[in-house]
Amino acid sequence: MAESVSRKGHQEKANFMHVDDLGGLEVLQATYRRQSFSRHSHEGFCVGVIDEGAQRFYRTGGEHVAPLGSVILVNADDIHTGSSASEDGWSYQAMYPKPELLAFLSRDLKTVAGATPYFPNPVVQDAGLAGQLRLAFGMIRSNENRLVKETLVFSALTWLMLRHGKSRIEPATQSKAQSQIARIKAFLDDFPEANISLLELAEKAGLSPYYLLRQFQQATGLPPHAYQIQARLRKGRQMLKAGSSVLETALACGFHDQSHFHRHFRKSIGVTPGDYVKTLR
């Protein structure tokens, strides 16, 4: 297992780790009181268990509360937030499996071979699943052999898919601007560091700025400027994994400075870029 890193302060603590034995699976164990995650998304799914308190978060167009013992489910690329729903904050454990991993695990299930599941419910009450996930989290933090870790983690994820996963049916696209929005999204993904204006994006799309804003947010859940921040953070994580310094990464990804990068990184990931780098050693 790669080194984990802890961040403590103001009665808050966060332990973030990369698990090499599980293909670099990212895991967060945290206690927060004032932490407030801004709207963001992950390349992977978020599967979490509330250990203390309660969490409030936005997902799938609405606000949800996850009380003690509940399981949080956020689909890959779902826009979501996170904050406390109780006076004393909340403690939880979460893992972020990539869509490729869940598709691989679903090969032998009674579904489309290799299909990536969709979890329609942001919060589920399933004591058996919560218990199995807690066992998996405990094993991830131990020095037990890879086979034991993989057995518990993969069994928990398979149980999750069987009990709560569905095949996602994409609605028919109503917008005539589908291809233009896809082109702008691809541009922001490929060149997140670009200092581009809304007028320039609108010109690239062949749409009015107002129509671009409406259609882009409808398609992605975020306005272009917020989506660009998420694309910059994705590139930043890739650069940090490749060995770039935090300052070099911040500037290369289009952030004003290291502090700007630090602020957005922590609001999306839950730890600072420096702490994230320590987990990679």
KAGIQUI-V233808 format. One record per backbone hydrogen bond with DSSP energy under -1.0 kcal/mol. NH is the residue of the N-H (numbers start at 1). CO is the residue of the C=O. If there is no record, write none. Layout:
# KAGIQUI-V233808
nh=NH co=CO
nh=NH co=CO
This chain:
# KAGIQUI-V233808
nh=2 co=18
nh=5 co=16
nh=7 co=14
nh=9 co=12
nh=12 co=9
nh=13 co=31
nh=14 co=7
nh=15 co=29
nh=16 co=5
nh=17 co=27
nh=19 co=25
nh=22 co=19
nh=23 co=20
nh=24 co=19
nh=25 co=19
nh=27 co=17
nh=28 co=94
nh=29 co=15
nh=30 co=92
nh=31 co=13
nh=32 co=90
nh=37 co=82
nh=40 co=80
nh=45 co=97
nh=46 co=74
nh=47 co=95
nh=48 co=72
nh=49 co=93
nh=50 co=70
nh=51 co=91
nh=52 co=91
nh=55 co=66
nh=56 co=83
nh=57 co=64
nh=59 co=62
nh=62 co=59
nh=64 co=57
nh=66 co=55
nh=69 co=50
nh=70 co=67
nh=71 co=124
nh=72 co=48
nh=73 co=122
nh=74 co=46
nh=77 co=42
nh=78 co=75
nh=80 co=40
nh=81 co=58
nh=82 co=37
nh=83 co=56
nh=85 co=54
nh=89 co=86
nh=90 co=32
nh=91 co=52
nh=92 co=30
nh=93 co=49
nh=94 co=28
nh=95 co=47
nh=96 co=26
nh=102 co=98
nh=103 co=99
nh=104 co=100
nh=105 co=101
nh=106 co=102
nh=107 co=104
nh=109 co=106
nh=111 co=109
nh=115 co=112
nh=118 co=166
nh=124 co=71
nh=130 co=126
nh=131 co=127
nh=132 co=128
nh=133 co=129
nh=134 co=130
nh=135 co=131
nh=136 co=132
nh=137 co=133
nh=138 co=134
nh=139 co=135
nh=140 co=136
nh=141 co=137
nh=142 co=139
nh=149 co=145
nh=150 co=146
nh=151 co=147
nh=152 co=148
nh=153 co=149
nh=154 co=150
nh=155 co=151
nh=156 co=152
nh=157 co=153
nh=158 co=154
nh=159 co=155
nh=160 co=156
nh=161 co=157
nh=162 co=158
nh=163 co=159
nh=164 co=160
nh=165 co=161
nh=166 co=118
nh=181 co=177
nh=182 co=178
nh=183 co=179
nh=184 co=180
nh=185 co=181
nh=186 co=182
nh=187 co=183
nh=188 co=184
nh=189 co=185
nh=190 co=186
nh=191 co=187
nh=194 co=191
nh=196 co=194
nh=201 co=197
nh=202 co=198
nh=203 co=199
nh=204 co=200
nh=205 co=201
nh=206 co=202
nh=207 co=202
nh=212 co=208
nh=213 co=209
nh=214 co=210
nh=215 co=211
nh=216 co=212
nh=217 co=213
nh=218 co=214
nh=219 co=215
nh=220 co=216
nh=221 co=217
nh=227 co=223
nh=228 co=224
nh=229 co=225
nh=230 co=226
nh=231 co=227
nh=232 co=228
nh=233 co=229
nh=234 co=230
nh=235 co=231
nh=236 co=232
nh=237 co=233
nh=238 co=234
nh=239 co=235
nh=240 co=236
nh=241 co=237
nh=242 co=238
nh=243 co=240
nh=244 co=239
nh=249 co=245
nh=250 co=246
nh=251 co=247
nh=252 co=248
nh=253 co=249
nh=254 co=251
nh=255 co=250
nh=261 co=257
nh=262 co=258
nh=263 co=259
nh=264 co=260
nh=265 co=261
nh=266 co=262
nh=267 co=263
nh=268 co=264
nh=269 co=265
nh=270 co=266
nh=276 co=272
nh=277 co=273
nh=278 co=274
nh=279 co=275
nh=280 co=277
